[in-house]
């Protein structure tokens, strides 16, 4: 049974195209901030609770449970932006930077 799991895991890893999945490494503070730049989190007081910096993880999780937060391509008037925001993005995922209007 373990051999089957190992073979199928290796096959799925080999067949999955991981190159171009994200535009940058999301493990640095600068990259996380770049994903949040221009999002409604940054510009609207409606989404962040007052004194959010003093709340613990459980309080923030309870507050953000009602929001639909996604990573994808967002249509910001004149240009597309890849990042994290609230709502439904034009496209989910990175898709190698190739984005066009939905049909």
N, CA and C of each residue as an Amber inpcrd file, in Angstrom:
protein
   309
   0.8170000  -1.1890000   0.0000000   0.0000000   0.0000000   0.0000000
   0.8710000   1.2680000   0.0000000   1.9230000   1.2550000   0.8200000
   2.8380000   2.3940000   0.8870000   3.5170000   2.6270000  -0.4600000
   3.8420000   1.5460000  -1.1540000   4.4910000   1.6730000  -2.4640000
   3.5680000   2.3580000  -3.4700000   2.2870000   2.0480000  -3.4220000
   1.3250000   2.6760000  -4.3350000   1.2220000   4.1730000  -4.0360000
   1.1470000   4.5190000  -2.7550000   1.0770000   5.9330000  -2.3660000
   2.3330000   6.6640000  -2.8090000   3.4760000   6.0430000  -2.6210000
   4.7420000   6.6530000  -3.0100000   4.8220000   6.8580000  -4.5240000
   4.4100000   5.8640000  -5.2850000   4.4380000   5.9660000  -6.7520000
   3.4710000   7.0430000  -7.2390000   2.2540000   7.0590000  -6.7080000
   1.2740000   8.0600000  -7.1440000   1.6790000   9.4710000  -6.7200000
   2.2800000   9.6050000  -5.5470000   2.7660000  10.9200000  -5.1120000
   3.8840000  11.4120000  -6.0160000   4.8210000  10.5380000  -6.3380000
   5.9130000  10.9050000  -7.2370000   5.4050000  11.2660000  -8.6180000
   4.4320000  10.5130000  -9.1120000   3.8550000  10.7790000 -10.4320000
   3.1230000  12.1250000 -10.4480000   2.3620000  12.4100000  -9.4100000
   1.6560000  13.7010000  -9.3680000   2.6330000  14.8650000  -9.2520000
   3.7110000  14.6900000  -8.4930000   4.7170000  15.7420000  -8.3890000
   5.4060000  15.9660000  -9.7280000   5.7010000  14.8940000 -10.4390000
   6.3860000  14.9830000 -11.7300000   5.4930000  15.6280000 -12.7930000
   4.1830000  15.3550000 -12.7570000   3.2670000  15.8610000 -13.7830000
   2.7570000  17.2830000 -13.5000000   2.8860000  17.7490000 -12.2810000
   2.4030000  19.0800000 -11.9310000   3.4140000  20.1370000 -12.3480000
   2.9220000  21.1520000 -13.0310000   3.7890000  22.2500000 -13.4600000
   3.8230000  23.2940000 -12.3550000   4.9130000  23.3220000 -11.5970000
   5.0390000  24.2500000 -10.4810000   5.7520000  25.5400000 -10.8580000
   6.4440000  25.5680000 -11.9840000   7.1340000  26.7880000 -12.4090000
   6.1050000  27.8590000 -12.7440000   6.3390000  29.0520000 -12.2570000
   5.4230000  30.1530000 -12.5360000   4.1700000  30.1200000 -11.6970000
   4.1520000  29.3090000 -10.6380000   2.9630000  29.2260000  -9.7900000
   2.7430000  30.5310000  -9.0260000   3.8080000  31.1270000  -8.5140000
   3.7460000  32.4010000  -7.8160000   4.7820000  33.3540000  -8.4100000
   4.4990000  34.6350000  -8.4390000   5.4500000  35.5770000  -9.0290000
   6.6910000  35.8160000  -8.1840000   6.6070000  35.5190000  -6.8870000
   7.7540000  35.7210000  -5.9840000   7.6250000  34.7650000  -4.8150000
   8.7130000  34.6120000  -4.0920000   8.7300000  33.7460000  -2.9210000
   7.8890000  34.3810000  -1.8120000   6.8140000  33.7380000  -1.3470000
   5.9390000  34.3560000  -0.3570000   6.4300000  34.2370000   1.0860000
   7.6810000  33.8320000   1.2720000   8.1830000  33.6000000   2.6260000
   8.8490000  34.8170000   3.2560000   9.0010000  35.9060000   2.5310000
   9.6180000  37.0930000   3.1260000   8.5360000  38.1160000   3.4760000
   8.8510000  38.9780000   4.4010000   7.9040000  40.0110000   4.8150000
   7.5860000  40.9470000   3.6510000   8.5880000  41.2740000   2.8450000
   8.3780000  42.1630000   1.6990000   7.4310000  41.5350000   0.6710000
   7.5510000  40.2520000   0.4290000   6.6620000  39.5920000  -0.5310000
   5.2290000  39.5290000  -0.0190000   5.0570000  39.2790000   1.2580000
   3.7130000  39.2710000   1.8340000   3.0890000  40.6620000   1.7170000
   3.8640000  41.6850000   1.9940000   3.3370000  43.0490000   1.8660000
   3.0350000  43.3960000   0.4090000   3.8240000  42.8730000  -0.5230000
   3.5450000  43.1150000  -1.9470000   2.2310000  42.4480000  -2.3560000
   1.9180000  41.2910000  -1.7750000   0.6460000  40.6300000  -2.0770000
  -0.5400000  41.3960000  -1.4840000  -0.3130000  42.0960000  -0.3940000
  -1.3790000  42.8730000   0.2410000  -1.4870000  44.3040000  -0.2920000
  -0.4770000  44.7600000  -1.0230000  -0.4740000  46.1410000  -1.5330000
  -1.6800000  46.3730000  -2.4320000  -2.2900000  47.5250000  -2.3100000
  -3.4630000  47.9420000  -3.0830000  -4.7230000  47.1510000  -2.7710000
  -4.6980000  46.2990000  -1.7490000  -5.9080000  45.5600000  -1.4020000
  -6.8110000  46.4240000  -0.5320000  -8.0580000  46.0160000  -0.4280000
  -9.0130000  46.7530000   0.3940000  -8.6620000  46.6730000   1.8780000
  -7.8590000  45.6790000   2.2590000  -7.3910000  45.6080000   3.6410000
  -6.5970000  46.8620000   3.9990000  -5.8010000  47.3440000   3.0460000
  -4.8890000  48.4420000   3.3200000  -5.5650000  49.8080000   3.2930000
  -6.6360000  49.9470000   2.5260000  -7.2110000  51.2700000   2.3050000
  -8.5420000  51.5180000   2.9870000  -9.1840000  50.4880000   3.4890000
 -10.5030000  50.6680000   4.0750000 -10.4950000  50.2910000   5.5480000
 -11.0610000  51.1420000   6.3540000 -11.1890000  50.8630000   7.7830000
 -12.3460000  49.9070000   8.0670000 -13.1360000  49.5820000   7.0450000
 -14.2900000  48.7030000   7.2320000 -13.8850000  47.2560000   7.5070000
 -12.7280000  46.8510000   7.0430000 -12.3290000  45.4450000   7.1440000
 -11.4560000  45.1460000   8.3580000 -10.5960000  46.0720000   8.7320000
  -9.7220000  45.8570000   9.8890000 -10.4390000  46.2900000  11.1590000
 -10.4270000  45.4590000  12.1810000 -11.0560000  45.8790000  13.4360000
 -10.2130000  46.9520000  14.1190000 -10.8280000  47.7880000  14.9290000
 -10.0450000  48.7980000  15.6490000  -9.0490000  48.1230000  16.5870000
  -7.8590000  48.6830000  16.6530000  -6.7680000  48.1610000  17.4810000
  -6.4580000  46.7000000  17.1670000  -6.4030000  46.3740000  15.8760000
  -6.1440000  44.9950000  15.4440000  -4.7760000  44.5030000  15.8770000
  -3.8230000  45.4070000  16.0270000  -2.4770000  44.9960000  16.4110000
  -2.4210000  44.4200000  17.8180000  -3.4370000  44.6870000  18.6420000
  -3.4460000  44.1930000  20.0130000  -4.3110000  42.9500000  20.1800000
  -4.9940000  42.5140000  19.1360000  -5.8660000  41.3420000  19.2360000
  -5.0530000  40.0620000  19.0470000  -5.4870000  38.9880000  19.6940000
  -4.8000000  37.7110000  19.5360000  -5.3300000  36.9860000  18.2940000
  -4.7440000  35.8650000  17.9580000  -5.0910000  35.1360000  16.7370000
  -6.5530000  34.6810000  16.7220000  -7.0730000  34.2480000  17.8630000
  -8.4590000  33.7830000  17.9220000  -9.4510000  34.9130000  17.6590000
  -9.1790000  36.0830000  18.2110000 -10.0610000  37.2290000  17.9810000
 -10.0320000  37.6640000  16.5180000  -8.8540000  37.6780000  15.9040000
  -8.7530000  38.0490000  14.4820000  -9.4060000  37.0090000  13.5890000
  -9.2300000  35.7210000  13.9180000  -9.8600000  34.6680000  13.1280000
 -11.3780000  34.7830000  13.1860000 -11.9150000  35.0760000  14.3540000
 -13.3600000  35.2480000  14.4950000 -13.8470000  36.4360000  13.6660000
 -13.0750000  37.5140000  13.6590000 -13.4550000  38.7100000  12.8910000
 -13.4300000  38.4360000  11.3800000 -12.3980000  37.7460000  10.8930000
 -12.2320000  37.5450000   9.4540000 -12.9780000  36.3320000   8.9120000
 -13.6650000  35.5670000   9.7620000 -14.4460000  34.4200000   9.2840000
 -15.5530000  34.8330000   8.3260000 -16.0760000  36.0290000   8.4850000
 -17.1820000  36.4750000   7.6420000 -16.7320000  36.9860000   6.2710000
 -15.4330000  37.1430000   6.0580000 -14.9220000  37.6690000   4.7830000
 -14.4210000  36.5450000   3.8950000 -14.5630000  36.7240000   2.5950000
 -14.0890000  35.7750000   1.5950000 -12.7580000  36.3010000   1.0580000
 -11.6390000  35.8560000   1.6360000 -10.3060000  36.3420000   1.2910000
  -9.6680000  35.3630000   0.3150000  -9.1990000  35.8650000  -0.8450000
  -8.6320000  34.9890000  -1.8780000  -7.3540000  35.5770000  -2.4680000
  -6.5570000  34.6780000  -3.0340000  -5.3310000  35.0360000  -3.7490000
  -5.6060000  34.8850000  -5.2340000  -5.3820000  35.9300000  -6.0030000
  -5.6380000  35.8530000  -7.4350000  -5.3960000  37.1810000  -8.1250000
  -5.9140000  37.2740000  -9.3630000  -5.7890000  38.4880000 -10.1710000
  -7.0170000  39.3540000  -9.9590000  -6.7870000  40.6170000  -9.6220000
  -7.8620000  41.5630000  -9.3470000  -7.8540000  42.6550000 -10.4080000
  -9.0300000  43.0570000 -10.8680000  -9.1680000  44.1070000 -11.8740000
  -9.3080000  45.4440000 -11.1600000  -8.2240000  46.2000000 -11.1090000
  -8.2270000  47.5170000 -10.4600000  -8.2800000  48.6050000 -11.5180000
  -9.4670000  48.8810000 -12.0100000  -9.7320000  49.9130000 -13.0030000
  -8.8560000  49.7800000 -14.2530000  -7.6340000  50.3130000 -14.2260000
  -6.8140000  50.3810000 -15.4360000  -5.8410000  49.2190000 -15.5890000
  -5.6350000  48.4340000 -14.5410000  -4.6330000  47.3710000 -14.6180000
  -5.0600000  46.1930000 -13.7610000  -4.4380000  45.0590000 -14.0270000
  -4.6320000  43.8780000 -13.1930000  -3.5760000  43.8560000 -12.1010000
  -3.9490000  43.3290000 -10.9490000  -3.0420000  43.2420000  -9.8100000
  -3.1290000  41.8340000  -9.2500000  -1.9630000  41.2060000  -9.0020000
  -1.9260000  39.8960000  -8.3750000  -1.7180000  40.0720000  -6.8830000
  -2.6250000  39.5520000  -6.0930000  -2.4690000  39.6950000  -4.6550000
  -3.6140000  39.0970000  -3.8740000  -3.6680000  39.4560000  -2.6080000
  -4.6780000  38.9800000  -1.6730000  -5.6820000  40.0960000  -1.4620000
  -6.9730000  39.7650000  -1.5600000  -8.0100000  40.7710000  -1.3470000
  -9.3030000  40.0800000  -0.9360000 -10.3230000  40.8760000  -0.7080000
 -11.6210000  40.3770000  -0.2820000 -12.5570000  40.3420000  -1.4790000
 -13.2770000  39.2380000  -1.6560000 -14.2370000  39.1180000  -2.7350000
 -13.8510000  38.0290000  -3.7130000 -14.2560000  38.2020000  -4.9610000
 -13.9970000  37.2180000  -6.0070000 -13.0540000  37.8200000  -7.0490000
 -11.8560000  37.2530000  -7.2050000 -10.9180000  37.7950000  -8.1890000
 -11.3450000  37.4420000  -9.6130000 -10.7570000  38.1400000 -10.5820000
 -11.0180000  37.8490000 -11.9880000 -10.5300000  36.4400000 -12.3090000
  -9.3280000  36.0900000 -11.8510000  -8.7510000  34.7650000 -12.0250000
  -8.1160000  34.3370000 -10.7200000  -8.2460000  33.0570000 -10.3880000
  -7.5620000  32.5060000  -9.2240000  -6.1860000  32.0320000  -9.6320000
  -5.2180000  32.1160000  -8.7250000  -3.8750000  31.6150000  -8.9950000
  -3.0690000  32.5750000  -9.8400000  -1.8100000  32.2150000 -10.0590000
  -0.9030000  33.1080000 -10.7770000  -0.9940000  32.9430000 -12.2830000
  -1.0490000  31.7320000 -12.8020000  -1.1640000  31.4290000 -14.2270000
  -0.0470000  32.0490000 -15.0550000   1.1360000  32.1250000 -14.5020000
   2.2870000  32.5930000 -15.2640000   2.2240000  34.0190000 -15.7360000
   1.4020000  34.8430000 -15.1320000   1.3260000  36.2450000 -15.5080000
   0.4850000  36.5190000 -16.7390000  -0.1650000  35.4950000 -17.2950000
  -0.9720000  35.6830000 -18.4990000  -2.4260000  35.8600000 -18.0830000
  -2.8980000  37.0980000 -18.1710000  -4.2470000  37.4120000 -17.7160000
  -4.9440000  38.2350000 -18.7800000  -6.1870000  37.9410000 -18.9930000
  -7.0130000  38.7220000 -19.9080000  -8.3970000  38.8490000 -19.3290000
  -9.2370000  39.6110000 -19.9610000 -10.6070000  39.7640000 -19.4850000
 -11.3430000  38.4380000 -19.6170000 -12.2430000  38.1670000 -18.6630000
 -13.0420000  36.9560000 -18.7450000 -14.0780000  37.1150000 -19.8380000
 -14.3530000  36.0120000 -20.5270000 -15.3720000  36.0440000 -21.5940000
 -16.7520000  35.8860000 -21.0280000
